[in-house]
Amino acid sequence: MISDDARCAYRELEERLRPFVARRVPTSDVEDVLQDVFVRAQRALPELRDDQRFGPWMYRIARSAIAESHRQRSRHPVVEVDDANSAVASEGGGPTALETEVAEYLVTLVGRLPSPYREALTLSELEGLTQQAAADALGITLSGAKSRIQRGREKLRGLLDDCCRIGVDARGQVIDCEPRQPGCCCKSE
């Protein structure tokens, strides 16, 4: 059973963290990120050395959880069903329909990579694991996983360049995708 003092401290901490998190993630993700913060804090509490640094430590955990939330959202974009919602999503900084389409091509191209690179990119980029978790799953060192992921990204970029001509604007958003050859991963118009 949780004591009243602990329950009160939890609520107080949540009241301080909620606005911090809410300014940095979409409203729909605030509860999930807060829960992640408290789970991470509970797991890492034995590592806290200086009780006076508890507040900054919690905010560091919150920043890490927020960053992870952003990575997850960028790796697994939500696809809107109707055109009106797509227009709103692209204005609000979400992926455009073309970016979502190119992301689908990337999934196909990852499948064409040699095994070590395919596995590393699938774990880190498509499944959203951290590089350390991917290294553990592959049974290799963190340095080895980082190298495979980096080389895999380079090989993936080469496959994409061979397949498609992709135009991006000044902000890095995809504005055009044209197949270089028939039968590649892109849809021919």
TORKOL-4160 file (C-alpha; in steps of 0.2 Angstrom, whole numbers, padded with zeros to 4 digits, m for minus):
189
<pt num="1" X="0000" Y="0000" Z="0000"/>
<pt num="2" X="0006" Y="0017" Z="m0004"/>
<pt num="3" X="0007" Y="0029" Z="0010"/>
<pt num="4" X="m0002" Y="0046" Z="0010"/>
<pt num="5" X="0015" Y="0055" Z="0010"/>
<pt num="6" X="0021" Y="0046" Z="m0005"/>
<pt num="7" X="0005" Y="0048" Z="m0014"/>
<pt num="8" X="0005" Y="0067" Z="m0011"/>
<pt num="9" X="0023" Y="0068" Z="m0017"/>
<pt num="10" X="0019" Y="0059" Z="m0033"/>
<pt num="11" X="0004" Y="0071" Z="m0036"/>
<pt num="12" X="0015" Y="0086" Z="m0033"/>
<pt num="13" X="0029" Y="0079" Z="m0045"/>
<pt num="14" X="0016" Y="0075" Z="m0058"/>
<pt num="15" X="0009" Y="0093" Z="m0057"/>
<pt num="16" X="0026" Y="0100" Z="m0060"/>
<pt num="17" X="0031" Y="0088" Z="m0074"/>
<pt num="18" X="0014" Y="0089" Z="m0083"/>
<pt num="19" X="0016" Y="0107" Z="m0090"/>
<pt num="20" X="0034" Y="0103" Z="m0095"/>
<pt num="21" X="0029" Y="0088" Z="m0105"/>
<pt num="22" X="0013" Y="0096" Z="m0112"/>
<pt num="23" X="0023" Y="0110" Z="m0120"/>
<pt num="24" X="0034" Y="0097" Z="m0129"/>
<pt num="25" X="0022" Y="0083" Z="m0135"/>
<pt num="26" X="0005" Y="0082" Z="m0143"/>
<pt num="27" X="m0010" Y="0082" Z="m0130"/>
<pt num="28" X="m0014" Y="0064" Z="m0135"/>
<pt num="29" X="0003" Y="0059" Z="m0129"/>
<pt num="30" X="0005" Y="0068" Z="m0113"/>
<pt num="31" X="m0002" Y="0054" Z="m0102"/>
<pt num="32" X="0009" Y="0041" Z="m0110"/>
<pt num="33" X="0025" Y="0051" Z="m0109"/>
<pt num="34" X="0021" Y="0055" Z="m0090"/>
<pt num="35" X="0019" Y="0037" Z="m0087"/>
<pt num="36" X="0035" Y="0033" Z="m0096"/>
<pt num="37" X="0044" Y="0046" Z="m0085"/>
<pt num="38" X="0038" Y="0038" Z="m0069"/>
<pt num="39" X="0042" Y="0020" Z="m0075"/>
<pt num="40" X="0060" Y="0026" Z="m0080"/>
<pt num="41" X="0062" Y="0035" Z="m0063"/>
<pt num="42" X="0056" Y="0020" Z="m0053"/>
<pt num="43" X="0068" Y="0008" Z="m0062"/>
<pt num="44" X="0083" Y="0021" Z="m0061"/>
<pt num="45" X="0080" Y="0026" Z="m0043"/>
<pt num="46" X="0093" Y="0015" Z="m0036"/>
<pt num="47" X="0106" Y="0024" Z="m0047"/>
<pt num="48" X="0102" Y="0041" Z="m0040"/>
<pt num="49" X="0117" Y="0046" Z="m0029"/>
<pt num="50" X="0113" Y="0064" Z="m0023"/>
<pt num="51" X="0096" Y="0067" Z="m0016"/>
<pt num="52" X="0098" Y="0085" Z="m0018"/>
<pt num="53" X="0098" Y="0083" Z="m0037"/>
<pt num="54" X="0082" Y="0074" Z="m0038"/>
<pt num="55" X="0072" Y="0088" Z="m0047"/>
<pt num="56" X="0085" Y="0090" Z="m0061"/>
<pt num="57" X="0087" Y="0071" Z="m0062"/>
<pt num="58" X="0068" Y="0069" Z="m0065"/>
<pt num="59" X="0068" Y="0083" Z="m0078"/>
<pt num="60" X="0082" Y="0074" Z="m0087"/>
<pt num="61" X="0072" Y="0058" Z="m0087"/>
<pt num="62" X="0057" Y="0068" Z="m0094"/>
<pt num="63" X="0067" Y="0075" Z="m0108"/>
<pt num="64" X="0073" Y="0058" Z="m0112"/>
<pt num="65" X="0055" Y="0051" Z="m0113"/>
<pt num="66" X="0050" Y="0066" Z="m0123"/>
<pt num="67" X="0064" Y="0063" Z="m0136"/>
<pt num="68" X="0059" Y="0045" Z="m0137"/>
<pt num="69" X="0041" Y="0050" Z="m0140"/>
<pt num="70" X="0046" Y="0061" Z="m0154"/>
<pt num="71" X="0057" Y="0047" Z="m0161"/>
<pt num="72" X="0042" Y="0035" Z="m0160"/>
<pt num="73" X="0031" Y="0047" Z="m0169"/>
<pt num="74" X="0043" Y="0050" Z="m0183"/>
<pt num="75" X="0046" Y="0031" Z="m0186"/>
<pt num="76" X="0027" Y="0027" Z="m0185"/>
<pt num="77" X="0018" Y="0041" Z="m0192"/>
<pt num="78" X="m0001" Y="0042" Z="m0191"/>
<pt num="79" X="m0009" Y="0041" Z="m0208"/>
<pt num="80" X="m0024" Y="0052" Z="m0210"/>
<pt num="81" X="m0039" Y="0045" Z="m0219"/>
<pt num="82" X="m0047" Y="0060" Z="m0228"/>
<pt num="83" X="m0039" Y="0074" Z="m0238"/>
<pt num="84" X="m0044" Y="0087" Z="m0225"/>
<pt num="85" X="m0035" Y="0079" Z="m0211"/>
<pt num="86" X="m0020" Y="0076" Z="m0222"/>
<pt num="87" X="m0019" Y="0095" Z="m0226"/>
<pt num="88" X="m0021" Y="0099" Z="m0207"/>
<pt num="89" X="m0007" Y="0086" Z="m0203"/>
<pt num="90" X="0005" Y="0093" Z="m0216"/>
<pt num="91" X="0002" Y="0111" Z="m0209"/>
<pt num="92" X="0005" Y="0106" Z="m0191"/>
<pt num="93" X="0022" Y="0098" Z="m0195"/>
<pt num="94" X="0016" Y="0080" Z="m0197"/>
<pt num="95" X="0021" Y="0069" Z="m0212"/>
<pt num="96" X="0013" Y="0073" Z="m0229"/>
<pt num="97" X="0005" Y="0060" Z="m0239"/>
<pt num="98" X="0020" Y="0060" Z="m0251"/>
<pt num="99" X="0032" Y="0058" Z="m0236"/>
<pt num="100" X="0021" Y="0043" Z="m0230"/>
<pt num="101" X="0022" Y="0035" Z="m0247"/>
<pt num="102" X="0041" Y="0037" Z="m0247"/>
<pt num="103" X="0042" Y="0029" Z="m0230"/>
<pt num="104" X="0033" Y="0014" Z="m0237"/>
<pt num="105" X="0046" Y="0013" Z="m0251"/>
<pt num="106" X="0059" Y="0013" Z="m0238"/>
<pt num="107" X="0051" Y="m0002" Z="m0229"/>
<pt num="108" X="0052" Y="m0012" Z="m0245"/>
<pt num="109" X="0070" Y="m0007" Z="m0248"/>
<pt num="110" X="0075" Y="m0012" Z="m0231"/>
<pt num="111" X="0070" Y="m0029" Z="m0235"/>
<pt num="112" X="0082" Y="m0029" Z="m0250"/>
<pt num="113" X="0097" Y="m0025" Z="m0239"/>
<pt num="114" X="0110" Y="m0039" Z="m0235"/>
<pt num="115" X="0105" Y="m0048" Z="m0219"/>
<pt num="116" X="0116" Y="m0039" Z="m0205"/>
<pt num="117" X="0111" Y="m0022" Z="m0211"/>
<pt num="118" X="0092" Y="m0027" Z="m0214"/>
<pt num="119" X="0091" Y="m0034" Z="m0196"/>
<pt num="120" X="0100" Y="m0019" Z="m0188"/>
<pt num="121" X="0089" Y="m0006" Z="m0197"/>
<pt num="122" X="0073" Y="m0016" Z="m0194"/>
<pt num="123" X="0076" Y="m0016" Z="m0176"/>
<pt num="124" X="0082" Y="0002" Z="m0174"/>
<pt num="125" X="0072" Y="0011" Z="m0187"/>
<pt num="126" X="0056" Y="0001" Z="m0190"/>
<pt num="127" X="0053" Y="m0007" Z="m0173"/>
<pt num="128" X="0059" Y="0008" Z="m0164"/>
<pt num="129" X="0072" Y="0000" Z="m0152"/>
<pt num="130" X="0087" Y="0010" Z="m0146"/>
<pt num="131" X="0103" Y="0006" Z="m0153"/>
<pt num="132" X="0108" Y="m0003" Z="m0137"/>
<pt num="133" X="0093" Y="m0013" Z="m0137"/>
<pt num="134" X="0096" Y="m0018" Z="m0155"/>
<pt num="135" X="0114" Y="m0023" Z="m0151"/>
<pt num="136" X="0108" Y="m0034" Z="m0137"/>
<pt num="137" X="0095" Y="m0042" Z="m0148"/>
<pt num="138" X="0108" Y="m0045" Z="m0162"/>
<pt num="139" X="0121" Y="m0051" Z="m0149"/>
<pt num="140" X="0134" Y="m0038" Z="m0154"/>
<pt num="141" X="0142" Y="m0023" Z="m0145"/>
<pt num="142" X="0134" Y="m0006" Z="m0146"/>
<pt num="143" X="0149" Y="0000" Z="m0157"/>
<pt num="144" X="0145" Y="m0014" Z="m0169"/>
<pt num="145" X="0127" Y="m0010" Z="m0169"/>
<pt num="146" X="0130" Y="0008" Z="m0173"/>
<pt num="147" X="0142" Y="0003" Z="m0187"/>
<pt num="148" X="0129" Y="m0008" Z="m0195"/>
<pt num="149" X="0115" Y="0004" Z="m0193"/>
<pt num="150" X="0126" Y="0018" Z="m0201"/>
<pt num="151" X="0131" Y="0007" Z="m0215"/>
<pt num="152" X="0114" Y="0001" Z="m0217"/>
<pt num="153" X="0107" Y="0018" Z="m0219"/>
<pt num="154" X="0121" Y="0022" Z="m0232"/>
<pt num="155" X="0116" Y="0006" Z="m0242"/>
<pt num="156" X="0097" Y="0011" Z="m0240"/>
<pt num="157" X="0101" Y="0028" Z="m0247"/>
<pt num="158" X="0110" Y="0021" Z="m0262"/>
<pt num="159" X="0095" Y="0009" Z="m0265"/>
<pt num="160" X="0083" Y="0024" Z="m0264"/>
<pt num="161" X="0094" Y="0035" Z="m0275"/>
<pt num="162" X="0095" Y="0021" Z="m0288"/>
<pt num="163" X="0076" Y="0018" Z="m0288"/>
<pt num="164" X="0069" Y="0036" Z="m0286"/>
<pt num="165" X="0072" Y="0054" Z="m0289"/>
<pt num="166" X="0066" Y="0063" Z="m0273"/>
<pt num="167" X="0064" Y="0081" Z="m0272"/>
<pt num="168" X="0065" Y="0090" Z="m0255"/>
<pt num="169" X="0061" Y="0108" Z="m0250"/>
<pt num="170" X="0072" Y="0119" Z="m0239"/>
<pt num="171" X="0065" Y="0112" Z="m0223"/>
<pt num="172" X="0069" Y="0094" Z="m0229"/>
<pt num="173" X="0051" Y="0089" Z="m0233"/>
<pt num="174" X="0048" Y="0078" Z="m0247"/>
<pt num="175" X="0040" Y="0088" Z="m0262"/>
<pt num="176" X="0042" Y="0076" Z="m0276"/>
<pt num="177" X="0046" Y="0057" Z="m0279"/>
<pt num="178" X="0048" Y="0051" Z="m0297"/>
<pt num="179" X="0053" Y="0033" Z="m0301"/>
<pt num="180" X="0070" Y="0032" Z="m0311"/>
<pt num="181" X="0065" Y="0015" Z="m0319"/>
<pt num="182" X="0050" Y="0005" Z="m0321"/>
<pt num="183" X="0047" Y="m0009" Z="m0309"/>
<pt num="184" X="0056" Y="m0001" Z="m0294"/>
<pt num="185" X="0048" Y="0002" Z="m0277"/>
<pt num="186" X="0040" Y="0018" Z="m0282"/>
<pt num="187" X="0023" Y="0019" Z="m0291"/>
<pt num="188" X="0023" Y="0023" Z="m0309"/>
<pt num="189" X="0011" Y="0037" Z="m0314"/>
